[in-house]
C-alpha cells in the first residue's frame, strides 16, 4: 500500500525550555515526589489486557500499530548493527519499563539469548512473565533458535538501582531498550540520573541504548500556538500547568491518549538527555522524529511488507463492509488529495495506506533514538 504523510516540521524552542531557576525547580519536584510514580503505576496496573477483537474496535487501532512498527524497526535495526559487529554474539537485552511484555515477540524474532525485564507496575510485570512462559510453550522444539532466558524485576527505575537486584551483579548488556517511558523520570534531576544509570551503566562497550519519547520541543511549540494551556484533538490531549515556564526537570503536563494513557508526564528536552548520557560514555547514533524515521525506513521492501502484516496503516478508501476509523470531517482530506493525483496517472483502482490526520498529529509528537557506548582501543606498546 502507498503511504500518505503530512506532519509539520517543528522548530525547536530551545530558549523557552529551562526557563525556571533550579531553586524553583527543586521545590516543585520535591512537592510532587512519589505522587506521579504512584499514579503511573496505578494507571498501568489497572489497564485491562483486552483481546485482539476489542483492540480492532479502538479509535487508535492503526495509530498503536504504527507506533509498534516504529519500535519493531528500531529494535531490528539495532540488533542487526550488533550482529554486523559480531555475527556469533549471544545477545543480552535489558527491557526497561517493559509493561505487559509487548516487545517479547520482537526479542524472540531477534534471536537474543537472554532478557532482563523490569517495570514499576507489578501487575503488568506479572503479565509479562506469564506471556513469556506462554511464548516458550508455543514451540515444541527445545532447540528453537528463538528461545531465550528471562528474568523479571519489579522496581521504580527512577529511584532504585537494578544492579543491586540482579542475580548476576556482573551482568553486561548488549542492548537496553526503554519504549515510551523514559520521560517519566524527568520529574527530577536525581530520578533522571538514576534512570539513565540503570539504562547505561552495565552496557558493554559498543552496546546500545534505544527508545522512544515525546518530543519536548514539539510539545512546547504546540502549546505556544494554542489559545490556552491545552491542545490536542479527538485522539489525544495535552494540558500544561503553565504556558511560560519550562524547567529542565519537573515540568509536568497531563497527557491523555484515547483508551491508552491518562496520567501525568514530564517534559524531556532531548539535548539535555544527550548531554547527561555522556557521563556513561554514550554517543548519539540518531535522534529522529517518527516522521523522519518513517520516511527513511518505509522505502525498504521488507519494512513496507511489515506494514501490512502489522496493520500499521489504514486502507483508504475503506472497503464497502468497513468504516473509517475517524468520523471527523476532513480527517482524510490528505489521502483524498493524494488519491486524486494518482487517478490522473492511471485508470487502475487505487487504495492507499494512511492514518487519519488526528492520528498523524498524535504520533508526530514522538522521537525515536539510539545511543552507543563508546569503545576505547587499548594503546599500543611502543616497540623497543
C-alpha positions in Angstrom: 0.0 0.0 0.0 1.1 3.5 -0.7 1.7 5.9 2.2 0.4 9.4 2.8 2.1 11.6 5.4 1.6 15.2 6.4 3.4 16.3 9.5 4.6 19.9 10.1 8.3 20.4 10.8 8.8 21.5 14.4 11.0 24.5 15.3 13.0 23.7 18.4 12.2 26.5 21.0 15.4 26.0 23.0 15.2 29.4 24.6 11.9 28.5 26.3 12.9 25.2 27.9 14.9 25.6 31.1 13.4 29.0 31.8 12.9 28.5 35.6 15.6 28.6 38.2 17.0 25.4 39.8 15.7 26.5 43.2 12.1 26.7 42.0 12.6 23.5 40.0 13.7 21.6 43.2 10.7 23.0 45.2 8.3 21.7 42.6 9.8 18.3 42.2 10.0 17.7 46.0 6.3 18.6 46.3 5.5 16.1 43.5 7.9 13.4 44.8 6.4 9.9 44.5 2.9 11.3 43.5 3.4 10.7 39.8 5.1 7.3 40.4 2.1 6.0 42.3 -0.4 7.4 39.7 1.6 5.9 36.8 1.9 2.5 38.4 -1.8 2.5 39.4 -2.8 3.5 35.8 -0.9 0.8 34.1 -1.7 -1.9 36.7 -5.4 -1.2 36.2 -5.4 -1.2 32.4 -7.3 -4.2 31.1 -5.5 -6.6 28.7 -8.2 -6.8 26.1 -8.1 -9.3 23.2 -7.5 -8.6 19.5 -11.2 -8.3 18.7 -11.6 -5.5 21.1 -8.4 -3.8 20.1 -9.5 -3.7 16.4 -12.5 -1.6 17.6 -10.3 1.1 19.1 -10.3 4.5 17.6 -6.5 4.4 17.6 -6.0 0.8 16.4 -3.9 1.9 13.5 -2.0 4.6 15.4 -0.9 2.0 18.0 0.1 -0.4 15.3 2.1 2.4 13.6 3.9 3.1 16.8 4.6 -0.6 17.2 6.0 -0.6 13.7 8.4 2.2 14.7 9.6 0.1 17.7 9.9 -3.0 15.6 12.2 -1.4 13.0 14.2 0.4 15.7 14.8 -2.9 17.6 15.5 -4.9 14.5 17.9 -2.3 13.1 19.9 -2.2 16.4 20.1 -6.0 16.7 21.4 -6.1 13.2 24.1 -3.4 14.0 25.2 -5.6 16.9 25.4 -8.7 14.7 27.2 -6.9 12.0 30.0 -6.2 14.5 29.9 -9.8 15.9 27.9 -12.4 13.9 28.3 -15.1 16.6 27.4 -12.9 19.6 24.9 -14.2 22.2 22.9 -11.0 22.9 21.8 -10.0 26.3 19.0 -7.3 26.4 17.6 -5.1 29.2 13.9 -4.1 28.6 13.2 -1.1 30.9 9.6 -0.3 31.7 8.6 -3.5 29.9 4.9 -3.2 30.8 2.9 -6.3 29.9 5.6 -7.6 27.5 4.6 -6.0 24.3 8.1 -6.5 22.8 8.6 -10.1 23.8 7.9 -11.3 20.2 10.4 -8.8 18.9 13.1 -10.2 21.2 12.2 -13.7 20.1 12.3 -12.8 16.4 15.7 -11.0 17.0 17.0 -14.3 18.4 18.5 -12.9 21.6 19.9 -15.2 24.2 19.0 -13.5 27.5 16.4 -10.9 28.5 16.0 -8.9 31.7 12.7 -7.1 32.2 11.7 -4.5 34.8 8.7 -2.3 35.5 7.2 -0.2 38.3 3.8 -1.8 37.7 3.8 -5.2 39.5 0.6 -6.5 37.9 1.9 -5.6 34.4 5.3 -7.3 35.2 3.5 -10.5 36.3 1.5 -10.5 33.0 4.8 -10.0 31.1 6.2 -13.1 32.9 3.1 -15.1 32.0 3.4 -14.1 28.4 7.0 -15.1 28.3 6.1 -18.6 29.6 3.3 -18.9 27.0 5.8 -17.8 24.4 8.1 -20.7 25.3 5.2 -23.1 25.2 4.4 -22.2 21.7 7.5 -24.1 20.4 7.8 -27.9 20.9 11.4 -27.7 19.8 13.9 -27.2 22.7 16.5 -26.1 20.1 14.2 -23.4 18.7 16.6 -20.5 17.7 14.0 -18.0 19.1 14.2 -19.4 22.6 15.8 -17.2 25.3 16.0 -17.0 29.1 14.4 -14.2 31.0 14.5 -12.5 34.5 11.9 -10.2 35.9 12.4 -7.4 38.5 9.8 -5.1 40.0 11.4 -1.7 40.5 10.9 2.1 40.3 13.6 2.5 37.8 14.0 6.3 38.6 14.7 5.6 42.2 16.1 2.1 42.5 19.3 0.6 41.1 18.8 -2.6 39.2 22.4 -3.5 39.7 21.5 -4.2 43.3 18.8 -6.7 42.3 20.4 -8.7 39.5 21.1 -12.4 40.2 24.4 -11.8 38.5 25.7 -8.4 39.6 28.4 -8.5 36.9 25.9 -8.9 34.0 26.6 -6.8 30.9 24.1 -5.9 28.3 24.4 -5.5 24.6 21.2 -3.5 24.3 19.0 -1.5 26.7 15.5 -0.5 25.4 13.0 1.9 27.0 9.9 2.5 25.0 7.5 5.4 25.6 8.6 5.7 29.2 11.9 7.4 29.9 10.3 10.9 30.1 8.5 9.9 33.3 11.9 10.0 35.1 12.3 13.7 34.3 10.3 14.6 37.4 13.6 15.5 39.0 17.3 15.5 38.1 18.0 12.7 40.6 15.3 10.5 39.1 16.5 11.1 35.5 20.1 10.3 36.6 19.1 7.1 38.2 17.0 6.0 35.2 19.9 6.8 32.9 22.3 4.9 35.1 20.0 1.8 35.0 20.0 2.0 31.2 23.6 2.6 30.5 25.9 1.7 33.4 26.1 -2.0 32.6 26.1 -1.8 28.9 29.2 -3.3 27.4 31.4 -1.1 25.2 29.7 -1.0 21.8 26.3 -1.7 23.4 23.2 0.4 22.5 20.5 2.3 24.4 17.4 2.8 22.3 14.0 4.2 23.0 11.0 6.4 22.1 10.0 9.6 23.9 7.7 12.6 23.5 9.5 15.5 21.7 9.7 18.2 24.3 10.4 20.9 21.8 7.3 19.9 19.7 5.1 19.9 22.8 6.2 23.4 23.7 5.8 24.6 20.1 2.2 23.3 20.0 1.5 24.8 23.4 2.8 28.2 22.3 0.5 28.2 19.3 -2.6 27.2 21.3 -5.0 29.6 22.8 -4.7 28.3 26.3 -2.7 25.7 28.2 -4.3 22.7 26.5 -4.2 21.4 22.9 -5.0 18.2 21.0 -7.8 16.6 19.1 -10.3 13.7 19.4 -7.4 11.3 19.8 -5.1 13.0 22.3 -5.0 16.0 24.6 -2.1 17.6 26.4 -2.6 20.0 29.3 0.2 22.1 30.7 0.1 23.9 34.1 1.9 27.0 32.7 2.5 28.5 29.2 5.6 30.4 30.1 7.8 28.3 32.4 9.6 25.1 31.3 12.1 23.9 33.8 14.6 21.2 32.7 13.2 18.9 35.3 9.8 18.7 36.9 7.9 20.3 34.1 4.6 18.4 34.4 1.8 18.1 31.9 -1.2 15.8 31.8 -1.4 13.5 28.8 -4.5 11.6 27.5 -4.4 9.2 24.6 -7.7 7.6 23.8 -8.1 4.4 25.7 -4.4 4.0 26.5 -2.8 6.8 28.5 -4.3 9.1 31.1 -1.7 10.2 33.6 0.9 12.9 34.4 4.1 13.1 32.3 7.2 15.2 32.4 8.8 17.3 29.6 12.0 15.8 28.3 14.4 18.1 26.4 16.4 15.7 24.3 19.6 17.8 24.0 19.7 17.6 27.8 19.4 13.8 27.8 22.2 13.7 25.2 24.4 15.8 27.4 23.6 13.6 30.5 24.4 10.4 28.6 28.0 11.5 28.1 28.6 10.6 31.7 28.3 7.0 30.7 30.4 7.3 27.5 27.2 7.2 25.4 27.4 8.8 21.9 24.3 9.6 19.9 23.7 7.4 16.8 20.5 9.1 15.8 17.5 11.0 17.1 14.7 11.3 14.7 11.0 12.3 14.7 8.7 9.5 13.8 8.1 11.2 10.5 11.8 11.2 9.7 12.2 7.6 10.8 9.2 6.5 8.8 10.4 8.3 5.6 13.9 6.7 6.0 12.8 3.1 6.7 9.5 2.7 4.9 11.2 2.6 1.5 12.7 -0.8 2.3 10.6 -3.5 0.8 10.8 -5.8 3.8 9.8 -2.9 6.2 7.0 -2.0 3.8 5.6 -5.5 3.9 5.7 -5.3 7.7 3.1 -2.5 7.4 0.6 -4.9 6.0 1.4 -7.7 8.4 1.1 -5.4 11.5 -1.8 -3.4 10.0 0.0 -0.2 10.7 -1.8 1.9 8.1 -5.5 2.2 7.5 -6.8 1.4 4.0 -8.3 4.3 2.1 -10.8 4.3 0.8 -12.2 1.6 3.1 -13.9 -1.5 1.7 -17.7 -1.4 1.4 -18.2 -3.5 4.5 -15.9 -1.4 6.7 -16.0 2.1 8.1 -13.2 4.6 8.5 -11.6 4.9 12.0 -12.4 8.6 12.1 -15.7 10.3 11.5 -14.2 13.8 11.9 -14.8 15.9 8.8 -11.6 16.5 6.7 -9.6 13.8 8.6 -8.8 12.1 5.3 -8.6 15.1 3.0 -4.8 14.5 2.6 -5.5 10.9 1.5 -8.3 12.1 -0.9 -6.0 14.7 -2.4 -3.2 12.1 -3.0 -5.8 9.6 -4.4 -7.0 12.2 -6.9 -3.4 12.9 -8.0 -2.8 9.2 -8.6 -6.0 8.7 -10.5 -4.9 11.3 -13.1 -2.0 9.0 -13.9 -3.8 5.6 -14.2 -7.2 4.0 -14.7 -6.5 1.3 -12.2 -8.4 1.2 -8.9 -6.1 2.5 -6.2 -6.1 2.1 -2.5 -3.8 4.0 -0.1 -2.4 3.2 3.3 -2.6 6.1 5.7 -3.6 7.4 9.1 -6.3 10.0 9.9 -4.9 13.5 10.3 -5.8 13.3 14.0 -3.6 10.2 14.4 -0.7 11.7 12.4 -0.9 14.7 14.7 -0.6 12.4 17.8 2.2 10.2 16.5 4.2 13.1 15.3 4.7 14.1 18.9 7.4 11.5 19.3 11.1 10.9 18.8 13.0 7.6 18.3 16.6 7.5 19.4 19.7 5.3 19.7 22.9 5.8 21.7 26.0 3.7 21.6 28.6 3.2 24.3 32.0 4.3 23.2 34.7 1.7 22.6 38.3 2.6 23.5 41.0 0.6 21.9 44.0 -0.3 24.1 47.0 1.9 23.4 49.8 0.0 21.6 53.1 -0.5 23.4 55.9 1.1 21.5 58.5 -1.4 20.2 61.9 -1.3 21.7 
